[in-house]
């Protein structure tokens, strides 16, 4: 499964869901869809970097090395993403439900809610 989002412009155009702290030390989750493929990426950054830089190598200390390649926490098909969202699954461990004690759990749940809403609007009938 290949997501070809090698530029910030392509990445931004593919975002269907995103939730973070909206403060100086942002951290959160972003979901993208490109064709039949989907991906989830967790990120953390300070205000001197944006989400793209964070998911390609930036970090909270503003000293990231932007590699231009997204570091995905999860990749699959759109159908698999919808299934994961419905199950409130852990994107790191197959078959595990996300734990409310997990870091950025609330952001992940908000992204899942957005994914399900997006899917409802875009599902082929």
N, C-alpha and C positions, 0 to 999 in steps of 0.2 A: 504494500500500500504506500503510495507516494503522494505526498502533498507537495506541490511545487510552488512554494511561496518564498522565493528567493529575494524579494524586495519588500520594503516596508509598504509600498503602495498596494502590492498584491495581497500582503498579509492583512492590511486594514480593510480591503475590499471583501475579504473572506470572513471577517468576524461576524458571528451571529449572536454571541453572548459574551458579556464581560462584567465582572464585578470586582471592586477593590475598595480600599479604605478612603480614597480621595483625599489624602493628606500628604505631608512631606515624605514620609516613609511608606509609600504605597506597597501593598502586597495583595495579590488576588489571583483569579483564574480567568482565562480567556478560552472561548470555543470558536473554532473556525470550520467552515465547510467549503470545499472546492470540488465541484462535481459530485461524485458519489462518496468521496472520502471526507473524513472529519478528523480533527485533532483537538486535544486539550493541553494547555500549557499553564503552569503555575509560574508566577513571577513576583519579584520584589525589587523595588528600586526607589531611589530618592528623586527629588524633583529635577535633578540635572540630567536624567535619562528618561526616555519614554518606554512604553511597553515593548515596542519592537526591539530596542537595544537590550532590554532586560531579557527577553526570551531568546536572544541570540548571543548572549554573553555578558550583559551588564549585571550589576549587582547593587546591593544596598549601599555600598561604600562609594559609589560613583567612580569606580576605578575599573569598570568592566572592559573586556576586550571583545568588541563586536565581531563575531565570527561570520555573520550573515546566514547562519544555519539555525533554524528554530530548534530548540531543545524541547521535544514533545514529552509530556508525562504520559500521554496516551494517544494512540492513533488507531483508526479503524474505519468502518463504513459509517455513513449517516445512520443507517438502521441500528448498528451496534451502539452508536452514541445515544440514540433515543432510548434504547434498551438500558444502557448504563444509567441514564438520567432517571428513568422510571424506577429503577432498582435502588437509586441513590448509592450507586456503587463506588467503591474506592478505585480511582483510576490507576493506582499503582499495583494493586493486588487483585487479580481476577477472582470473582466469587465472593469478595468481602464487601460488606456494606461499609460506607464511609462512617467513621467514628466521630461523634460530636466533639471529642477531645482533640481531633486532628487539627493541625495548624491550618487556618483559613477555611475551616469546614463551612462556616456561614457563607463565605464567598462562593464556594463550590456549589452549595445548595441553591444559591441565587442564579448561578450560571445554569444549573440543571433546570430550574423553573423557566428560564429564558429559552433554553433549548427546546423544551416541550411546547412552549408557546409558539416558537418559530416553526417547529415541526407541524403543529396544528394548522398553521397558515400555509405551509408549503408542501404538505403531504399530497402525493399524487392520489387522486380519487379514482 
